[in-house]
Amino acid sequence: MNPRWGWGLAALAVAVGFWGYGWPGVALAFSVIVFWLLLQFSRSLRVMKDAGSAPIGRVPSAVMLHARLKRGLTLLQVVAMTRSLGREVAKAPETWAWGDDSGAVAELVFEGARLERWVLRRPPESAAE
């Protein structure tokens, strides 16, 4: 969700709470907002805990990761999908890579904190014997 929408909805909840129930409504609205923020923080911590126990930039199959990607994903969603922290390739544009044991590497480019494009690089085929 766009942060502007989120904060706009939070302000709307506070206004509606005050309009409908006065100060107890404002307290309820703030309680709901804090609860929502705690849920998001807990989710982020869980994803990072899972990713922290895996090797950096490794996935079981880069091809399967490539197939599951779609434009607009956040880095947190990609880390949750891979269960591994990516290997940073470049800072501008923000590029991260995940590879597998076969040598295939999925490089993901994020712009504006969202996945914009990605490419799958496969190792060269070995010559037939």
C-alpha positions as CSV (number, residue, x, y, z in Angstrom):
1,M,0.0,0.0,0.0
2,N,1.2,3.5,-0.8
3,P,2.3,5.2,2.5
4,R,0.2,8.3,1.7
5,W,-2.9,6.1,1.4
6,G,-2.1,4.4,4.7
7,W,-1.5,7.6,6.6
8,G,-4.6,9.2,5.0
9,L,-6.7,6.3,6.2
10,A,-5.2,6.6,9.6
11,A,-6.1,10.3,9.8
12,L,-9.6,9.5,8.5
13,A,-10.0,6.9,11.2
14,V,-9.0,9.4,13.9
15,A,-11.4,12.0,12.4
16,V,-14.3,9.6,12.2
17,G,-13.5,8.3,15.7
18,F,-13.7,11.8,17.1
19,W,-16.8,12.7,15.1
20,G,-18.7,9.6,16.1
21,Y,-17.5,8.9,19.7
22,G,-15.4,11.9,20.8
23,W,-12.1,11.3,22.7
24,P,-12.8,7.6,23.3
25,G,-13.2,7.2,19.5
26,V,-9.8,8.9,19.0
27,A,-8.3,6.5,21.5
28,L,-9.8,3.5,19.7
29,A,-8.5,4.8,16.4
30,F,-5.0,5.3,17.8
31,S,-5.2,1.8,19.3
32,V,-6.1,0.3,15.9
33,I,-3.3,2.2,14.2
34,V,-0.7,1.1,16.7
35,F,-1.9,-2.5,16.4
36,W,-1.6,-2.4,12.6
37,L,1.9,-0.9,12.8
38,L,2.9,-3.7,15.3
39,L,1.6,-6.3,12.9
40,Q,3.7,-4.9,10.1
41,F,6.8,-4.7,12.3
42,S,6.3,-8.3,13.5
43,R,5.9,-9.5,9.9
44,S,9.2,-7.7,8.9
45,L,11.0,-9.2,11.8
46,R,9.8,-12.7,11.0
47,V,10.9,-12.4,7.3
48,M,14.3,-11.1,8.4
49,K,14.7,-13.9,10.9
50,D,13.9,-16.5,8.3
51,A,16.3,-14.9,5.8
52,G,19.0,-14.5,8.3
53,S,19.5,-18.2,8.7
54,A,20.0,-18.8,5.0
55,P,23.1,-18.1,2.9
56,I,23.2,-14.7,1.3
57,G,22.0,-14.6,-2.3
58,R,21.1,-18.3,-2.6
59,V,17.9,-19.8,-3.6
60,P,17.0,-23.5,-4.5
61,S,16.1,-22.5,-8.1
62,A,16.8,-19.1,-9.7
63,V,14.5,-20.2,-12.6
64,M,11.6,-20.7,-10.3
65,L,12.3,-17.4,-8.6
66,H,12.3,-15.7,-12.0
67,A,9.0,-17.3,-12.9
68,R,7.3,-16.1,-9.6
69,L,8.4,-12.4,-9.9
70,K,6.1,-9.6,-10.9
71,R,6.5,-5.9,-11.3
72,G,5.7,-3.8,-8.2
73,L,6.9,-6.3,-5.5
74,T,8.8,-4.7,-2.6
75,L,12.2,-6.0,-1.5
76,L,10.6,-7.3,1.7
77,Q,8.2,-9.4,-0.4
78,V,11.0,-10.7,-2.5
79,V,13.0,-11.6,0.6
80,A,10.0,-13.4,2.0
81,M,9.6,-15.3,-1.3
82,T,13.3,-16.3,-1.4
83,R,13.8,-16.8,2.3
84,S,17.3,-15.4,1.7
85,L,18.9,-12.0,1.8
86,G,20.0,-10.9,-1.7
87,R,23.5,-10.1,-2.8
88,E,23.8,-6.4,-3.6
89,V,25.0,-5.9,-7.2
90,A,24.7,-2.1,-7.6
91,K,23.4,0.8,-5.6
92,A,22.1,2.9,-8.5
93,P,19.8,1.5,-9.8
94,E,19.3,-0.6,-6.7
95,T,20.1,-4.1,-8.0
96,W,20.1,-7.4,-6.0
97,A,20.9,-10.9,-7.1
98,W,20.0,-14.5,-6.1
99,G,21.7,-17.5,-7.5
100,D,21.4,-21.3,-7.3
101,D,23.8,-24.2,-7.4
102,S,23.6,-24.6,-11.2
103,G,25.1,-21.1,-11.7
104,A,21.8,-19.4,-12.8
105,V,21.4,-15.9,-11.3
106,A,18.3,-13.8,-11.1
107,E,19.1,-10.1,-11.0
108,L,16.4,-7.8,-9.8
109,V,16.3,-4.0,-10.2
110,F,14.3,-1.9,-7.8
111,E,13.3,1.7,-8.5
112,G,11.2,3.7,-6.1
113,A,11.3,0.7,-3.6
114,R,9.4,-1.5,-6.1
115,L,10.6,-4.2,-8.4
116,E,10.9,-2.7,-11.8
117,R,12.6,-5.3,-14.0
118,W,14.6,-8.5,-13.7
119,V,16.8,-10.7,-15.8
120,L,17.8,-14.4,-15.5
121,R,21.4,-15.2,-16.3
122,R,22.2,-18.8,-17.0
123,P,25.7,-20.3,-17.1
124,P,27.0,-21.2,-20.5
125,E,26.2,-24.7,-21.6
126,S,29.2,-27.0,-21.4
127,A,30.4,-28.6,-24.7
128,A,28.9,-32.1,-25.4
129,E,31.4,-34.9,-24.9
